Amino acid sequence: MTLRWSTLDTDAVPAWAELTNLLAKVDRTEEYYEPEDLAEELGEPGFDPALDSIAVWDGDTLVAYSQLRVSLALTYEGTARAMIGGGVHPDWRGQGIATRMFDEMEPRGRALATERHPGEPFELRASGGLESDPVRPLLTGRGYEIVRYFTAMQRPLPGDPLPEVTDPRVGPVTPELAEPLRLAHNEAFASHWGSAPQEPEQWAKGMEARSLRVATSRVAVEDGVVLAYVITGQWVDRELYISIVGTRPSARGQGLARQVLTASLTAAAATGEYDLVELDVDSINPTGAGRLYESVGFTPVRTTATFAKVDRTD
């Protein structure tokens, strides 16, 4: 077998999307992307495709890819976080491709973490997918362990009637709220496992993303301060994705997360553009998010695992 090893670039995007969507179906993760969405990832702050990606070709067929993302800021636990993502076409599995990609991406992750966060603890992460995912034995053999489970939950639209939104502070997301949203997000997720504060450039990129759906995003604002928020996106036809739900610690206990979430779902149902809403929740989220989502009609559909191993950069 003669394979060509290169990196992801704009010319690879169509094949990259084709492989990504095949893996979403075969591995049952349902993580589908349009080529335009993947093209945006090439320009993410802190990501250099020439150094932080791998593309493996058999002729004109992209048979595997890998991406490395190293956090621009330390996580709230004080760790430099590196995430290795990617996959191998099912017809090319069992030939050592994934092993070689990890062999190349792990040292790059350590080097980049050392550059950005010298002397700090360094954590490598990778998705282990569903329990049946063949990557799990590979990760275990390389010293990774399961550190978290995430459950995908879905709700049909319009579905069961939603409660009325009664808090006058709840409303749509407007352009001037971009920075207040970032500040609220960094506070809201300071206690969330593995999260790192969003830098202004990172947040701005996200707020300009093709997948963002501002029309169905909602915030609770008081005196110009964002107290709670829901940010929505779309990657699949007629399916809305709840990307982020957050509440500032000082505003918790007021039912604001439920209010903004209900407002977002109500807005989505009113458009007539969606049949389904999906979100992912940390299985041991300290704020009890799973119970919140169940209370407005979400039910679990699948659970994936995140694997990690910790090293030091010094």
Secondary structure, DSSP 8 states (H G I E B T S, - for coil): ---EEE---GGGHHHHHHHHHHHHHHTT------HHHHHHHTT-TT--HHHHEEEEEETTEEEEEEEEEE-SS--TTS-EEEEEEEEE-GGGTTSSHHHHHHHHHHHHHHHHHHHHSTTSEEEEEEEEESTT-THHHHHHHTT-EEEEEEEEEEEESS-S-------TTEEE--GGGHHHHHHHHHHHTTTSTT-----HHHHHHHHT-TTB-GGG-EEEEETTEEEEEEEEEEEETTEEEEEEEEE-GGGTTSSHHHHHHHHHHHHHHHHT--SEEEEEEETT-TT-HHHHHHHTT-EEEEEEEEEEEEEE--
